[in-house]
Amino acid sequence: MTSRNNIPSQRLLVIGGGSAGIGVIASIRKRIKNLSITLIEPRQQHFYQPAWTLVGGGLFDIEKTHRPMQQVIPKDVTWVKDSVIQVSPSEQFVETASGERISYDYLIVACGLMLRWDKIAGLEETLGRNGVTSNYHFDLASYTWELVKNLKQGKVIFCQPPMPIKCAGAPQKALYLSCDYWQQQERLNNINVDFCLAGQAVFGVPEFVPHLKAYLAKYRAKINYGYNLIRVDGEQKLATFAVINKDNEMDEIVIPFDMLHVVPPQAPPIFIANSELGDENGWCDVDKFTLQHKRWPTIFSLGDCCSTPNSKTIAAARKQVVVVAENLVNILYQKELNSHYDGYGSCPLTVERGKVVLAEFGYDNKLLPTFPLDLTRPSRIAWWLKAWFLPHFYWSGMLRGIEWLAKSKVHSK
Ligand SMILES: Cc1cc2nc3c(=O)[nH]c(=O)nc-3n(C[C@H](O)[C@H](O)[C@H](O)COP(=O)(O)OP(=O)(O)OC[C@H]3O[C@@H](n4cnc5c(N)ncnc54)[C@H](O)[C@@H]3O)c2cc1C
């Protein structure tokens, strides 16, 4: 095996200490020892967000979904507790909110996406009160469970904004786990559930849709396609949706609720577009296979902020981490970037307590099952993966550079 220590010392800068940022640093450290690595990350806490769905269903302890950032940052990494506000790719430095300029030889952009709660009028004023909640927020997932547990009857709305969003299945996972509980408690007959989604399909990959629709029917949830939440009046408990009518005009439809589960619209961090790094929609513009920036070869990007057309999940980041680490080694050795990402992402749809439909797919919706089992059907083993194995593996595997089942595709010309 070639020694990694003969690479001339270089400065690597990583923006974002979330799942993708910490994961990629751990995988790079494993391969290259003498790289000087700086992480820019403003938060004191690191979150494992997939478990918030389970917290909202009363099935996971919220305190097990976060750890101090310092604890998850690999050794010998300089942590700058600040936010990047601008990148200058031509001069190879970034500027932070506190006015510091930090130069780099290589840059990895892994800053996640922005949750735009502010895009829904009246929402921020009422979140966490008046029956308005969201599993997309650490502070609110427990409130979801409180509402679910206490609701005996009434009207409940689960919303899904326009794509792309992180974990496209999470809005409906909240619905399934809530309905399953109400059914077990024999309350579902007194509760009317609406699933209001901005799009026209329950799920983007057709193979999974029949199973999901069967569950929506089992829970007697009414599906409202093309309903985009634009306003919430928490005091009056009214949700307003923009809906395109038959004449192709925009109507507003107001629905009263007792409980409202909101998923906010999502967007790339603004500094990406302002730094000439964005594609036409503002996502960090990388080659979808090598994850190298299309215009700036010393920059890579992965995780929710990058432009690759995959499902934005930790499952995707887990594979992207390996590709970026390998291609960084390739570039340092002036070799071809032959490590390729196949678009893998996965979404464990928690359709009932103890059962998951495990959607695993790559580019062009190609099914990419990890195991030789038909996981398009609800299964107990997939539940075990989601609720037990993956949270454990996240903290002690992915964040420490263990790359089980994350092998990249090596592609030679
Ligand atoms: C409710 C819910 C359920 C989910 N379920 C699943 C699931 O079942 N399976 C799955 O695989 N995935 C799931 N996900 C998605 C998954 O959590 C994300 O896709 C994943 O965390 C993305 O990692 P990331 O590093 O790109 O972003 P994040 O983990 O969000 O981290 C981004 C980091 O960048 C930092 N940052 C932001 N801006 C700047 C800046 N300007 N300068 C410096 N740092 C910055 C942030 O502080 C943050 O720490 C779920 C997410 C949610 C919310």
The ligand as an SDF file (V2000), in Angstrom:
LIG
                    3D

 53 58  0  0  0  0  0  0  0  0999 V2000
  -37.0080   14.9350   10.5120 C   0  0  0  0  0  0  0  0  0  0  0  0
  -35.8640   14.4230    9.6710 C   0  0  0  0  0  0  0  0  0  0  0  0
  -35.8090   13.0710    9.3460 C   0  0  0  0  0  0  0  0  0  0  0  0
  -34.7660   12.5750    8.5760 C   0  0  0  0  0  0  0  0  0  0  0  0
  -34.7290   11.2250    8.3320 N   0  0  0  0  0  0  0  0  0  0  0  0
  -33.6750   10.7020    7.6830 C   0  0  0  0  0  0  0  0  0  0  0  0
  -33.5580    9.2840    7.5140 C   0  0  0  0  0  0  0  0  0  0  0  0
  -34.4110    8.5170    7.9710 O   0  0  0  0  0  0  0  0  0  0  0  0
  -32.4770    8.7990    6.8690 N   0  0  0  0  0  0  0  0  0  0  0  0
  -31.4980    9.6260    6.3800 C   0  0  0  0  0  0  0  0  0  0  0  0
  -30.5300    9.1100    5.8290 O   0  0  0  0  0  0  0  0  0  0  0  0
  -31.5910   10.9740    6.4910 N   0  0  0  0  0  0  0  0  0  0  0  0
  -32.6460   11.5460    7.1380 C   0  0  0  0  0  0  0  0  0  0  0  0
  -32.7370   12.9020    7.3090 N   0  0  0  0  0  0  0  0  0  0  0  0
  -31.8370   13.8010    6.5460 C   0  0  0  0  0  0  0  0  0  0  0  0
  -30.4500   13.9970    7.1410 C   0  0  0  0  0  0  0  0  0  0  0  0
  -30.5070   14.3510    8.4960 O   0  0  0  0  0  0  0  0  0  0  0  0
  -29.6970   15.0430    6.3360 C   0  0  0  0  0  0  0  0  0  0  0  0
  -29.7720   14.7230    4.9550 O   0  0  0  0  0  0  0  0  0  0  0  0
  -28.2230   15.1040    6.7470 C   0  0  0  0  0  0  0  0  0  0  0  0
  -28.1140   15.5000    8.0850 O   0  0  0  0  0  0  0  0  0  0  0  0
  -27.4430   16.0280    5.8260 C   0  0  0  0  0  0  0  0  0  0  0  0
  -26.1450   16.2260    6.3050 O   0  0  0  0  0  0  0  0  0  0  0  0
  -25.3890   17.6060    6.0000 P   0  0  0  0  0  0  0  0  0  0  0  0
  -24.0720   17.5070    6.6670 O   0  0  0  0  0  0  0  0  0  0  0  0
  -25.4600   17.9050    4.5540 O   0  0  0  0  0  0  0  0  0  0  0  0
  -26.2820   18.7180    6.7210 O   0  0  0  0  0  0  0  0  0  0  0  0
  -26.4570   18.9160    8.2910 P   0  0  0  0  0  0  0  0  0  0  0  0
  -26.2990   17.6440    9.0220 O   0  0  0  0  0  0  0  0  0  0  0  0
  -27.7370   19.6640    8.4520 O   0  0  0  0  0  0  0  0  0  0  0  0
  -25.2300   19.8410    8.7160 O   0  0  0  0  0  0  0  0  0  0  0  0
  -24.9330   21.0760    8.1250 C   0  0  0  0  0  0  0  0  0  0  0  0
  -23.9540   21.8080    9.0540 C   0  0  0  0  0  0  0  0  0  0  0  0
  -23.4270   22.9570    8.3900 O   0  0  0  0  0  0  0  0  0  0  0  0
  -23.3890   24.0420    9.2990 C   0  0  0  0  0  0  0  0  0  0  0  0
  -23.4600   25.2940    8.5300 N   0  0  0  0  0  0  0  0  0  0  0  0
  -24.5350   25.8050    7.8950 C   0  0  0  0  0  0  0  0  0  0  0  0
  -24.2270   26.9790    7.3170 N   0  0  0  0  0  0  0  0  0  0  0  0
  -22.9060   27.2110    7.5920 C   0  0  0  0  0  0  0  0  0  0  0  0
  -22.0150   28.2670    7.2780 C   0  0  0  0  0  0  0  0  0  0  0  0
  -22.4030   29.3240    6.5650 N   0  0  0  0  0  0  0  0  0  0  0  0
  -20.7370   28.1880    7.7390 N   0  0  0  0  0  0  0  0  0  0  0  0
  -20.3350   27.1100    8.4680 C   0  0  0  0  0  0  0  0  0  0  0  0
  -21.1480   26.0800    8.8000 N   0  0  0  0  0  0  0  0  0  0  0  0
  -22.4190   26.1250    8.3660 C   0  0  0  0  0  0  0  0  0  0  0  0
  -24.6160   23.8130   10.1900 C   0  0  0  0  0  0  0  0  0  0  0  0
  -24.4720   24.4950   11.4240 O   0  0  0  0  0  0  0  0  0  0  0  0
  -24.6360   22.3050   10.3280 C   0  0  0  0  0  0  0  0  0  0  0  0
  -23.9300   21.8500   11.4530 O   0  0  0  0  0  0  0  0  0  0  0  0
  -33.7520   13.4500    8.0910 C   0  0  0  0  0  0  0  0  0  0  0  0
  -33.7930   14.8030    8.4200 C   0  0  0  0  0  0  0  0  0  0  0  0
  -34.8340   15.2930    9.2030 C   0  0  0  0  0  0  0  0  0  0  0  0
  -34.8670   16.7720    9.5770 C   0  0  0  0  0  0  0  0  0  0  0  0
  1  2  1  0
  2  3  1  0
  2 52  2  0
  3  4  2  0
  4  5  1  0
  4 50  1  0
  5  6  2  0
  6  7  1  0
  6 13  1  0
  7  8  2  0
  7  9  1  0
  9 10  1  0
 10 11  2  0
 10 12  1  0
 12 13  2  0
 13 14  1  0
 14 15  1  0
 14 50  1  0
 15 16  1  0
 16 17  1  0
 16 18  1  0
 18 19  1  0
 18 20  1  0
 20 21  1  0
 20 22  1  0
 22 23  1  0
 23 24  1  0
 24 25  2  0
 24 26  1  0
 24 27  1  0
 27 28  1  0
 28 29  2  0
 28 30  1  0
 28 31  1  0
 31 32  1  0
 32 33  1  0
 33 34  1  0
 33 48  1  0
 34 35  1  0
 35 36  1  0
 35 46  1  0
 36 37  1  0
 36 45  1  0
 37 38  2  0
 38 39  1  0
 39 40  1  0
 39 45  2  0
 40 41  1  0
 40 42  2  0
 42 43  1  0
 43 44  2  0
 44 45  1  0
 46 47  1  0
 46 48  1  0
 48 49  1  0
 50 51  2  0
 51 52  1  0
 52 53  1  0
M  END
$$$$
